[in-house]
Amino acid sequence: MRKFIVWILIVISWNVMASYSLHIERDNKISESEWLAICESDSSLSVQEIAKATNPQTGEVIEIQTPSSCVWTSPILRKKYYFTYSNGSITLGSDTAQIKKAKKLAQLLSAKVVGDEGEEY
């Protein structure tokens, strides 16, 4: 069970295993209300305050709070991508489709997409 909970935490942090994270950032922090307004105005995004996963062995459902996170469903790939708000920036994965969406969101926020090492996308 402990291994399963660790796995859930890794998945929900949207940084699965040693993957590289990107961030939507700007000099002045993005406010939570500004981020949520963007999420609510885009029909391809949905606010997700709780992430759920089911233990395949026991069927137990685990819920973890994910305040101010949004899920984007790619209209082409039909895959879900996660954008997690924290401390004035939004963290995301490094999938090509998600980066394209992040650039559009960054433009709306007068921000930029940067990698963990500060490189701009």
GROMACS elastic network, one bead per residue, 0.5 to 0.9 nm:
[ bonds ]
;  ai    aj funct       b0    kb
    1     4     6  0.50597   500
    1     5     6  0.63433   500
    1     6     6  0.87404   500
    1    55     6  0.85004   500
    2     5     6  0.51786   500
    2     6     6  0.63075   500
    2     7     6  0.86305   500
    3     6     6  0.51248   500
    3     7     6  0.61562   500
    3     8     6  0.86647   500
    4     8     6  0.61858   500
    4     9     6  0.86655   500
    4    55     6  0.69952   500
    5     8     6  0.50162   500
    5     9     6  0.62301   500
    5    10     6  0.86423   500
    5    55     6  0.88140   500
    5    62     6  0.80331   500
    6     9     6  0.51184   500
    6    10     6  0.62577   500
    6    11     6  0.87112   500
    7    10     6  0.51174   500
    7    11     6  0.62181   500
    7    12     6  0.85538   500
    7    16     6  0.88771   500
    8    11     6  0.51366   500
    8    12     6  0.59741   500
    8    13     6  0.84143   500
    8    52     6  0.87514   500
    8    53     6  0.70458   500
    8    62     6  0.80458   500
    8    64     6  0.86741   500
    9    12     6  0.51687   500
    9    13     6  0.59991   500
    9    14     6  0.87748   500
    9    64     6  0.81264   500
   10    13     6  0.52639   500
   10    14     6  0.68525   500
   10    15     6  0.64737   500
   10    16     6  0.56430   500
   10    17     6  0.69762   500
   11    14     6  0.53584   500
   11    15     6  0.66199   500
   11    16     6  0.53380   500
   11    17     6  0.82055   500
   12    15     6  0.76999   500
   12    16     6  0.81490   500
   12    51     6  0.69366   500
   12    52     6  0.87596   500
   12    64     6  0.79695   500
   12    66     6  0.81087   500
   12    82     6  0.88172   500
   13    16     6  0.73405   500
   13    66     6  0.88119   500
   13    84     6  0.81874   500
   14    19     6  0.89772   500
   14    21     6  0.83681   500
   14    81     6  0.86749   500
   14    82     6  0.66704   500
   14    83     6  0.81563   500
   14    84     6  0.79907   500
   14    91     6  0.82249   500
   14    92     6  0.68445   500
   14    93     6  0.65692   500
   15    18     6  0.71658   500
   15    19     6  0.57008   500
   15    20     6  0.70238   500
   15    21     6  0.65125   500
   15    92     6  0.79493   500
   15    93     6  0.66033   500
   16    19     6  0.58366   500
   16    20     6  0.87837   500
   16    93     6  0.86649   500
   19    93     6  0.75806   500
   19    94     6  0.77407   500
   20    93     6  0.67509   500
   20    94     6  0.63420   500
   20   115     6  0.76227   500
   20   116     6  0.70325   500
   21    91     6  0.66556   500
   21    92     6  0.58672   500
   21    93     6  0.50760   500
   21    94     6  0.61173   500
   21   114     6  0.88399   500
   21   115     6  0.62466   500
   21   116     6  0.59747   500
   22    90     6  0.83221   500
   22    91     6  0.57716   500
   22    92     6  0.53095   500
   22    93     6  0.59531   500
   22    94     6  0.63071   500
   22    99     6  0.82727   500
   22   113     6  0.66712   500
   22   114     6  0.55806   500
   22   116     6  0.60472   500
   22   121     6  0.88864   500
   23    83     6  0.89813   500
   23    89     6  0.64837   500
   23    90     6  0.53372   500
   23    92     6  0.60506   500
   23    93     6  0.85106   500
   23   102     6  0.85029   500
   23   112     6  0.80671   500
   23   113     6  0.55207   500
   23   114     6  0.53286   500
   23   115     6  0.62383   500
   23   116     6  0.75386   500
   24    30     6  0.89010   500
   24    89     6  0.56525   500
   24    90     6  0.50254   500
   24    91     6  0.65595   500
   24    92     6  0.80819   500
   24   102     6  0.70374   500
   24   103     6  0.81194   500
   24   105     6  0.80987   500
   24   106     6  0.59566   500
   24   109     6  0.87292   500
   24   111     6  0.63802   500
   24   112     6  0.55488   500
   24   114     6  0.64666   500
   24   115     6  0.89819   500
   25    28     6  0.83169   500
   25    29     6  0.72350   500
   25    30     6  0.73070   500
   25    88     6  0.74988   500
   25    89     6  0.51396   500
   25    90     6  0.69708   500
   25    91     6  0.89974   500
   25   106     6  0.76310   500
   25   109     6  0.87557   500
   25   110     6  0.88245   500
   25   111     6  0.53626   500
   25   112     6  0.55560   500
   25   113     6  0.63960   500
   25   114     6  0.71573   500
   26    29     6  0.62382   500
   26    30     6  0.72062   500
   26    88     6  0.86017   500
   26    89     6  0.77815   500
   26   106     6  0.87389   500
   26   109     6  0.83354   500
   26   110     6  0.72026   500
   26   112     6  0.63030   500
   26   113     6  0.87945   500
   27    30     6  0.88196   500
   27   111     6  0.80403   500
   28    31     6  0.89984   500
   28    88     6  0.80449   500
   29    87     6  0.75284   500
   29    89     6  0.65934   500
   30    33     6  0.84892   500
   30    34     6  0.66727   500
   30    35     6  0.68114   500
   30    85     6  0.89850   500
   30    87     6  0.81373   500
   30    89     6  0.58966   500
   30    90     6  0.83665   500
   30   109     6  0.75920   500
   30   111     6  0.85670   500
   31    34     6  0.51425   500
   31    35     6  0.62987   500
   31    36     6  0.86746   500
   31    87     6  0.83749   500
   31    88     6  0.57827   500
   31    89     6  0.82995   500
   32    35     6  0.51331   500
   32    36     6  0.61551   500
   32    37     6  0.85611   500
   32    68     6  0.70589   500
   32    85     6  0.72616   500
   32    86     6  0.81924   500
   32    87     6  0.84361   500
   32    88     6  0.70453   500
   32    89     6  0.88815   500
   33    36     6  0.51067   500
   33    37     6  0.60522   500
   33    38     6  0.86747   500
   33    68     6  0.89087   500
   34    37     6  0.51415   500
   34    38     6  0.64347   500
   34    39     6  0.88107   500
   34   109     6  0.81080   500
   35    38     6  0.52096   500
   35    39     6  0.63529   500
   35    40     6  0.87513   500
   35    68     6  0.79874   500
   35    85     6  0.76850   500
   35    89     6  0.89485   500
   35    90     6  0.84397   500
   35   109     6  0.80453   500
   36    40     6  0.60591   500
   36    41     6  0.85158   500
   36    47     6  0.74175   500
   36    68     6  0.67509   500
   36    69     6  0.84002   500
   36    70     6  0.81787   500
   37    40     6  0.51337   500
   37    41     6  0.61068   500
   37    42     6  0.87680   500
   38    41     6  0.52147   500
   38    42     6  0.64222   500
   38    45     6  0.87134   500
   38   105     6  0.77651   500
   38   108     6  0.78616   500
   38   109     6  0.82930   500
   39    42     6  0.55194   500
   39    43     6  0.79578   500
   39    44     6  0.84352   500
   39    45     6  0.55058   500
   39    46     6  0.63197   500
   39    47     6  0.65219   500
   39    69     6  0.89278   500
   39    70     6  0.65730   500
   39    71     6  0.87360   500
   40    43     6  0.71365   500
   40    45     6  0.70279   500
   40    46     6  0.68182   500
   40    47     6  0.72323   500
   41    44     6  0.89911   500
   41    45     6  0.81972   500
   42    45     6  0.55191   500
   42    46     6  0.80352   500
   43    46     6  0.73280   500
   44    71     6  0.82520   500
   44    72     6  0.57039   500
   44    73     6  0.59755   500
   44    74     6  0.74867   500
   44    75     6  0.77502   500
   45    70     6  0.61595   500
   45    71     6  0.54841   500
   45    73     6  0.68141   500
   46    69     6  0.84462   500
   46    70     6  0.53132   500
   46    71     6  0.52987   500
   46    72     6  0.66454   500
   46    73     6  0.86385   500
   47    67     6  0.87889   500
   47    68     6  0.66853   500
   47    69     6  0.58348   500
   47    71     6  0.64210   500
   48    51     6  0.69354   500
   48    65     6  0.89120   500
   48    66     6  0.67729   500
   48    67     6  0.73017   500
   48    68     6  0.68824   500
   48    69     6  0.53620   500
   48    70     6  0.53606   500
   48    71     6  0.66196   500
   49    64     6  0.85744   500
   49    65     6  0.59488   500
   49    68     6  0.60817   500
   49    69     6  0.62637   500
   49    70     6  0.81337   500
   50    63     6  0.63241   500
   50    64     6  0.55881   500
   50    66     6  0.51104   500
   50    67     6  0.71979   500
   50    69     6  0.86092   500
   51    62     6  0.81857   500
   51    63     6  0.56227   500
   51    64     6  0.53284   500
   51    65     6  0.64309   500
   51    66     6  0.63137   500
   52    61     6  0.66454   500
   52    62     6  0.55737   500
   52    64     6  0.65760   500
   53    60     6  0.83654   500
   53    61     6  0.56869   500
   53    62     6  0.53631   500
   53    63     6  0.67217   500
   53    64     6  0.88138   500
   54    57     6  0.86691   500
   54    58     6  0.81729   500
   54    59     6  0.57061   500
   54    60     6  0.55714   500
   54    62     6  0.61446   500
   54    63     6  0.89010   500
   55    58     6  0.55645   500
   55    59     6  0.50121   500
   55    60     6  0.52296   500
   55    61     6  0.63303   500
   55    62     6  0.75104   500
   56    59     6  0.55269   500
   56    60     6  0.78629   500
   57    60     6  0.81543   500
   58    61     6  0.88115   500
   66    69     6  0.58215   500
   66    70     6  0.89929   500
   66    84     6  0.76424   500
   66    85     6  0.88127   500
   67    84     6  0.80753   500
   67    85     6  0.75775   500
   67    86     6  0.86006   500
   68    83     6  0.88675   500
   68    84     6  0.67534   500
   68    85     6  0.56484   500
   68    86     6  0.79919   500
   69    82     6  0.71810   500
   69    83     6  0.57026   500
   69    85     6  0.56420   500
   69    86     6  0.87650   500
   69    90     6  0.85432   500
   70    81     6  0.84649   500
   70    82     6  0.59865   500
   70    83     6  0.52122   500
   70    84     6  0.64631   500
   70    85     6  0.81796   500
   71    80     6  0.63514   500
   71    81     6  0.56072   500
   71    83     6  0.62045   500
   71    84     6  0.86158   500
   72    79     6  0.81676   500
   72    80     6  0.55986   500
   72    81     6  0.51105   500
   72    82     6  0.62788   500
   72    83     6  0.76374   500
   72    98     6  0.83422   500
   72   101     6  0.84886   500
   73    76     6  0.86995   500
   73    77     6  0.80475   500
   73    78     6  0.58526   500
   73    79     6  0.54908   500
   73    81     6  0.62592   500
   73    82     6  0.88351   500
   74    77     6  0.53512   500
   74    79     6  0.54746   500
   74    80     6  0.64716   500
   74    81     6  0.76391   500
   74    97     6  0.75914   500
   74    98     6  0.82061   500
   74   101     6  0.87708   500
   75    78     6  0.54415   500
   75    79     6  0.79844   500
   76    79     6  0.81684   500
   77    80     6  0.86298   500
   77    97     6  0.86373   500
   81    92     6  0.79246   500
   81    93     6  0.78121   500
   81    95     6  0.87463   500
   81    97     6  0.88889   500
   81    98     6  0.65541   500
   82    91     6  0.82977   500
   82    92     6  0.61824   500
   82    93     6  0.75272   500
   82    98     6  0.84902   500
   83    90     6  0.60955   500
   83    91     6  0.56783   500
   83    93     6  0.80522   500
   83   102     6  0.85716   500
   84    89     6  0.82893   500
   84    90     6  0.52634   500
   84    91     6  0.50902   500
   84    92     6  0.65725   500
   85    88     6  0.70144   500
   85    89     6  0.58177   500
   85    91     6  0.64132   500
   86    89     6  0.56729   500
   86    90     6  0.62567   500
   86    91     6  0.76547   500
   87    90     6  0.83429   500
   92    95     6  0.88275   500
   92    98     6  0.76339   500
   92    99     6  0.81921   500
   92   102     6  0.80241   500
   93    98     6  0.70230   500
   93    99     6  0.78062   500
   94    97     6  0.85193   500
   94    98     6  0.67979   500
   94    99     6  0.63537   500
   94   115     6  0.87428   500
   95    98     6  0.52583   500
   95    99     6  0.62008   500
   95   100     6  0.88275   500
   96    99     6  0.51126   500
   96   100     6  0.64107   500
   96   101     6  0.88711   500
   97   100     6  0.52606   500
   97   101     6  0.65211   500
   97   102     6  0.86997   500
   98   101     6  0.51103   500
   98   102     6  0.60168   500
   98   103     6  0.86464   500
   99   103     6  0.61846   500
   99   104     6  0.87732   500
   99   113     6  0.79545   500
   99   121     6  0.79974   500
  100   103     6  0.52738   500
  100   104     6  0.66649   500
  100   105     6  0.89068   500
  101   104     6  0.52123   500
  101   105     6  0.63204   500
  101   106     6  0.86003   500
  102   106     6  0.59220   500
  102   107     6  0.85000   500
  102   112     6  0.86224   500
  102   113     6  0.68409   500
  103   107     6  0.61641   500
  103   108     6  0.87681   500
  103   111     6  0.86428   500
  103   112     6  0.69697   500
  103   113     6  0.62733   500
  103   121     6  0.79507   500
  104   107     6  0.51761   500
  104   108     6  0.65522   500
  104   109     6  0.88689   500
  105   108     6  0.51753   500
  105   109     6  0.63939   500
  105   110     6  0.86933   500
  105   111     6  0.82920   500
  105   112     6  0.89180   500
  106   110     6  0.59491   500
  106   112     6  0.52841   500
  106   113     6  0.65832   500
  107   111     6  0.59344   500
  107   112     6  0.70901   500
  108   111     6  0.76004   500
  109   112     6  0.83976   500
  112   120     6  0.71171   500
  112   121     6  0.75854   500
  113   119     6  0.84690   500
  113   120     6  0.58436   500
  113   121     6  0.54457   500
  114   117     6  0.78220   500
  114   118     6  0.55218   500
  114   119     6  0.53423   500
  114   121     6  0.58060   500
  115   118     6  0.51512   500
  115   119     6  0.52568   500
  115   120     6  0.64848   500
  115   121     6  0.74953   500
  116   119     6  0.75071   500
